[in-house]
Amino acid sequence: MAEGPIEIYADGACKGNPGPGGWGVLLRAGGREQELFGGEAQTTNNRMELMAVIEGLRSLKLPSTVRVYTDSQYVQKGISEWIHNWKRRGWMTSDKKPVKNVDLWKALDEEAQGHKVTWHWVKGHSGHPENERADALANKGIEVGV
């Protein structure tokens, strides 16, 4: 395990839903910080929220203890509560419909496997400094994704 914990602050943004979208990540470990962002020309807010966490975890080179902070209850509840039943039901919801964004849920599940991850929800747009930075990076990502 890498020295830790590593903190990942992740956020997604979209201009229209669907529309141009971006994701942003603030990584913090051992007194150092790194910013990541990217975007897509046509996407949804939920996909960008998922991409932010996926890209944050993907950037880690060693198995680590990680604290992920997101303002998306969709991501936080999905990965810590709903995913277990989705997998058990073959990626179907309780009402027997395919899970939306299944490609990204599978990618997130895979990226999280190599780490000891705790998932934390923070209220968005409420002055949380790291979440505000991740939001600014996500909006920067919209510009590069267009």
Salt bridges, closest charged atoms under 4 A:
GLU7 OE1 - ARG28 NH1 3.88
GLU7 OE2 - ARG67 NH1 3.88
GLU33 OE2 - ARG28 NH2 2.66
GLU33 OE1 - ARG133 NH2 2.95
GLU35 OE2 - ARG133 NH2 2.98
GLU55 OE2 - ARG58 NH1 3.11
GLU81 OE2 - LYS77 NZ 3.98
ASP95 OD2 - LYS97 NZ 3.97
ASP103 OD2 - ARG47 NH2 2.84
ASP109 OD2 - LYS87 NZ 2.85
GLU111 OE2 - ARG58 NE 3.33
GLU130 OE2 - ARG28 NH1 2.89
GLU130 OE1 - HIS128 ND1 3.61
